[in-house]
Amino acid sequence: IHWSSRSHGHGRGNDMISVIIPAHNESSVIQRGLTALLDGAAAGELEVIVVANGCTDDTAAKVRAFGHSDVRLIEAAIGSKSNALNLGDVAATCFPRFYVDADVVLTFAHLRRIAAELETGAALAACPGMRMDLTSASWGVRAYYAIWRELPYVREGMMGVGVYALSREGRGRFQQFPAIIADDGYVRLLFGAGERIAVESTYSVVTAPSRVSGLVKIKTRGRLGLYQLKAMFPELYSHDKKGKRYGSALGIIARKPKFWPAAITYFWVNLATRWRARRQLASLDQYKWERDNSSRREDLACQPCELHNHINQAEEDLTC
């Protein structure tokens, strides 16, 4: 493990917010995310810790080149998201504490609003809403998300948004992140519906895969993560299971004819990912993290001056 820091204000005050970003081969998008987080933040307001884990690209070099005094870098040889989150937690000093995927765009203004909600004590865990950037997505990918984003379970938050935040009390619910695929699913299970909140008027921007093949990969991983959670934490999982309504997709489609053309794609993706996830569960010890690289192309990673246009475009795409 290699630690480097440009910050000379470590632990400067009680008003700082910690942000942990696990990053595995995220060279094409890491600076975009850092720009969004830090644009508008006063010096010393954020403690951003990037944990470059198992990288074979120049992610760490891109973080160093970013050159911001409030960004720290940890380099770990092991490619493991859960290990990266734990390393980040050891280094972090402040609360609220955010956990942000490297390929997600979250602006400082929205981060601040989420932190303010946690600081009231009304909730122990919080997340933003989500906006899908569908500008490069095929019709099939758009069709899937047209239905998926309407599901009550998705609207409740902490699933698929790439961001969650915990208060000091909330972080005290567990010691370390277990070695699991779905860290967001695990954290969600630790809190009842009245203890977690999706903060209105805030959102992260998630870039959708450009092709259905990439969509199947990431949705298989997500489903496999849930299967793993069910096997490792059956009691926790059973509590959340009662609140899920798996028939809700059928109801949404039946009530809204505009979704009928998308239904075939939606259900095909669900069947395909269930089948693939069950096969992968049988050999989980040999599992290799699946991800979609089409959403990480450098030509899709907007420059700092284009961030606001990027987010506004994502909102427009959501209504198409």
C-alpha positions in Angstrom: 0.0 0.0 0.0 1.3 3.4 -0.9 -0.1 6.6 0.7 0.4 10.0 -0.8 -1.2 13.3 0.3 -1.3 16.9 -1.0 -3.4 18.0 1.9 -1.7 19.9 4.8 -5.1 20.5 6.6 -5.8 16.9 7.6 -8.4 16.9 10.3 -8.8 20.7 10.1 -12.2 21.0 11.6 -15.6 19.5 12.4 -17.2 20.9 9.2 -15.2 18.8 6.8 -16.9 16.0 4.8 -15.0 12.8 3.9 -15.4 11.3 0.5 -14.0 7.9 -0.3 -13.6 6.9 -4.0 -12.5 3.3 -4.8 -11.0 3.3 -8.3 -9.9 0.3 -10.4 -8.7 1.3 -13.8 -10.7 4.5 -13.9 -8.2 6.6 -15.8 -10.7 7.9 -18.3 -13.3 9.2 -15.8 -11.5 9.9 -12.5 -10.7 13.5 -13.1 -14.3 14.2 -14.3 -15.6 12.9 -11.0 -13.1 14.9 -8.9 -13.9 18.1 -10.8 -17.6 17.7 -10.1 -17.0 17.0 -6.4 -14.6 19.9 -5.8 -16.1 22.6 -8.0 -17.5 25.2 -5.5 -16.0 23.7 -2.4 -14.0 25.9 -0.1 -10.4 24.9 0.7 -10.6 22.3 3.5 -14.3 21.7 3.2 -13.8 18.2 1.7 -11.4 15.4 2.5 -11.4 13.3 -0.7 -9.6 10.0 -0.6 -9.1 8.1 -3.8 -8.1 4.5 -3.3 -6.6 3.2 -6.6 -6.8 -0.6 -6.2 -5.2 -3.1 -8.5 -4.8 -0.6 -11.3 -2.9 -1.5 -14.5 -3.6 1.9 -16.1 -2.6 5.4 -15.1 -5.5 6.1 -12.7 -3.1 7.0 -9.8 -1.1 9.3 -12.1 -4.3 11.1 -13.2 -5.2 11.7 -9.5 -1.7 13.1 -8.8 -1.9 15.3 -11.9 -5.3 16.7 -10.7 -3.2 18.5 -8.1 -5.8 19.5 -5.6 -4.8 20.1 -2.0 -7.8 18.3 -0.6 -7.4 15.1 -2.6 -5.4 12.3 -1.1 -4.3 9.1 -2.9 -3.9 5.6 -1.6 -2.5 2.9 -3.9 -3.2 -0.7 -3.2 -1.9 -3.6 -5.2 -5.0 -5.8 -4.5 -7.9 -5.2 -6.9 -10.8 -5.3 -4.4 -13.5 -2.7 -3.9 -14.3 -3.8 -0.4 -10.7 -3.7 0.6 -10.4 -0.2 -1.0 -13.4 1.0 1.0 -11.9 -0.3 4.2 -8.5 1.4 3.4 -10.4 4.6 2.7 -12.3 4.3 6.0 -9.0 3.9 7.9 -7.7 7.1 6.4 -10.8 9.2 6.6 -11.3 11.4 9.6 -14.7 13.2 9.1 -18.4 12.8 9.0 -20.7 12.7 7.2 -18.8 10.2 5.1 -19.6 9.6 1.4 -18.8 6.5 -0.7 -18.7 7.4 -4.4 -18.1 5.2 -7.4 -15.3 6.6 -9.6 -17.5 6.6 -12.8 -20.3 8.6 -11.2 -20.8 12.3 -11.4 -21.9 14.0 -8.1 -21.6 17.8 -7.8 -20.5 19.5 -4.6 -23.8 21.4 -4.3 -25.7 18.1 -4.2 -23.2 16.5 -1.9 -23.6 19.4 0.5 -27.4 19.0 0.5 -27.1 15.3 1.3 -24.7 16.1 4.1 -27.0 18.7 5.6 -29.8 16.1 5.8 -27.6 13.7 7.7 -26.4 16.5 10.0 -30.0 17.0 11.2 -30.0 13.5 12.6 -33.3 12.6 10.9 -31.6 9.8 9.0 -28.4 7.7 9.4 -27.9 6.9 5.8 -28.6 9.0 2.7 -28.2 9.0 -1.0 -29.1 11.2 -4.0 -31.6 10.4 -6.7 -30.2 9.2 -10.0 -30.1 10.6 -13.5 -29.1 8.3 -16.4 -27.0 9.7 -19.1 -28.5 7.9 -22.1 -26.9 9.9 -24.8 -24.8 7.0 -26.2 -27.2 4.2 -25.2 -28.9 2.0 -27.8 -32.7 1.7 -28.0 -32.6 -1.6 -26.1 -30.7 0.0 -23.2 -33.1 3.0 -23.1 -36.0 0.6 -23.2 -34.7 -1.3 -20.1 -34.1 1.8 -18.1 -37.5 3.3 -19.0 -39.1 0.6 -16.9 -36.3 0.0 -14.3 -36.2 3.6 -13.1 -40.0 3.4 -12.3 -39.7 0.5 -9.9 -40.6 1.4 -6.3 -37.5 -0.5 -5.0 -35.3 1.7 -7.2 -37.0 4.9 -6.2 -36.4 4.1 -2.5 -32.7 4.8 -3.1 -29.3 3.4 -2.3 -29.5 1.0 -5.3 -27.7 1.7 -8.5 -26.9 5.4 -7.9 -23.2 4.9 -7.2 -23.3 7.1 -4.1 -24.3 6.7 -0.4 -23.4 8.6 2.7 -23.4 7.7 6.4 -23.5 9.8 9.6 -21.1 8.9 12.4 -23.8 6.9 14.1 -24.7 5.2 10.8 -21.1 4.2 10.2 -21.1 2.7 13.6 -23.6 0.0 12.5 -20.7 -2.1 11.2 -17.0 -2.5 11.6 -15.5 -3.3 8.2 -17.0 -3.8 4.7 -17.2 -7.5 4.2 -15.7 -9.1 1.1 -18.9 -8.8 -1.0 -19.9 -7.6 -4.5 -22.8 -5.3 -3.5 -21.5 -2.9 -0.9 -24.5 -0.6 -1.5 -26.9 -3.5 -1.0 -25.2 -4.5 2.2 -25.3 -0.9 3.6 -29.0 -0.7 2.6 -29.8 -3.8 4.6 -28.3 -2.3 7.8 -30.9 0.4 7.9 -34.7 0.4 8.2 -36.8 2.5 5.8 -37.1 5.2 8.5 -33.4 5.4 8.9 -32.3 6.0 5.3 -33.4 8.7 3.0 -33.1 9.6 -0.7 -32.6 13.3 -0.6 -35.0 15.2 -2.9 -33.6 17.6 -5.5 -30.2 15.9 -5.5 -28.9 13.3 -8.0 -25.9 11.5 -9.3 -25.3 11.1 -13.0 -24.7 7.5 -14.1 -23.6 6.8 -17.7 -25.6 3.9 -19.2 -23.9 1.2 -21.2 -24.1 1.8 -25.0 -25.2 -1.7 -25.8 -27.4 -4.4 -24.2 -24.4 -6.7 -23.9 -22.8 -4.3 -21.5 -26.1 -3.8 -19.7 -26.4 -7.6 -19.1 -22.9 -7.6 -17.6 -23.6 -5.0 -15.0 -27.0 -6.2 -14.2 -25.7 -9.8 -13.8 -23.1 -8.4 -11.3 -25.9 -6.6 -9.4 -28.1 -9.7 -9.2 -25.1 -11.9 -8.2 -24.4 -9.4 -5.5 -27.9 -9.8 -4.1 -27.6 -13.6 -4.3 -24.4 -13.4 -2.3 -25.9 -11.1 0.3 -28.8 -13.5 0.7 -26.4 -16.4 1.3 -24.1 -14.5 3.6 -26.6 -12.4 5.6 -29.9 -14.3 5.4 -31.5 -12.6 8.3 -30.7 -9.1 7.1 -31.8 -10.0 3.6 -35.1 -11.4 4.8 -36.0 -8.1 6.5 -35.5 -6.2 3.3 -37.2 -8.8 1.2 -40.5 -8.1 2.8 -40.5 -4.6 1.5 -39.7 -5.6 -2.1 -42.5 -5.9 -4.7 -41.2 -7.9 -7.5 -44.5 -7.8 -9.3 -44.4 -4.1 -9.5 -42.8 -4.1 -13.0 -45.9 -5.9 -14.4 -48.2 -3.4 -12.8 -46.2 -0.5 -14.2 -46.2 -1.9 -17.7 -49.9 -2.8 -17.6 -50.9 0.7 -16.5 -48.7 2.5 -19.0 -49.0 1.4 -22.6 -46.0 3.6 -23.5 -43.9 0.9 -21.8 -45.3 -2.0 -23.8 -42.6 -1.9 -26.5 -39.9 -1.9 -23.9 -41.3 -4.8 -22.0 -39.7 -7.5 -24.1 -36.2 -6.1 -23.6 -36.8 -5.5 -19.9 -37.9 -9.1 -19.2 -35.3 -10.6 -21.5 -32.5 -8.8 -19.6 -34.0 -9.9 -16.3 -34.2 -13.6 -17.4 -30.7 -13.5 -18.9 -29.1 -11.9 -15.8 -30.8 -14.4 -13.4 -29.5 -17.3 -15.4 -26.0 -15.9 -15.6 -25.9 -14.9 -12.0 -27.0 -18.3 -10.8 -24.2 -19.9 -12.9 -21.6 -17.5 -11.5 -22.9 -18.1 -7.9 -21.9 -21.8 -8.2 -18.2 -20.8 -8.7 -18.2 -17.5 -6.8 -14.6 -18.1 -5.5 -13.4 -17.8 -9.1 -15.6 -14.7 -9.9 -14.0 -11.9 -12.0 -15.7 -8.5 -11.6 -17.8 -7.8 -14.7 -18.2 -4.2 -15.8 -19.2 -2.3 -18.9 -16.3 -0.3 -20.5 -18.5 1.5 -23.1 -19.6 4.0 -20.5 -16.0 4.7 -19.6 -14.8 5.8 -23.0 -12.7 8.9 -22.8 -14.7 10.6 -25.5 -17.8 10.3 -23.2 -16.0 11.7 -20.2 -16.9 15.4 -20.4 -14.4 18.1 -19.7 -14.8 20.3 -16.5 -16.4 23.2 -18.4 -19.0 20.8 -19.8 -20.1 19.2 -16.6 -23.3 21.3 -16.1 -24.3 20.7 -19.7 -23.6 17.0 -19.2 -25.9 16.8 -16.2 -28.7 18.9 -17.8 -28.6 16.6 -20.9 -28.9 13.6 -18.6 -32.1 15.1 -17.1 -33.5 15.7 -20.6 -32.7 12.1 -21.6 -34.5 10.8 -18.6 -37.8 12.2 -19.9 -37.4 11.0 -23.5 
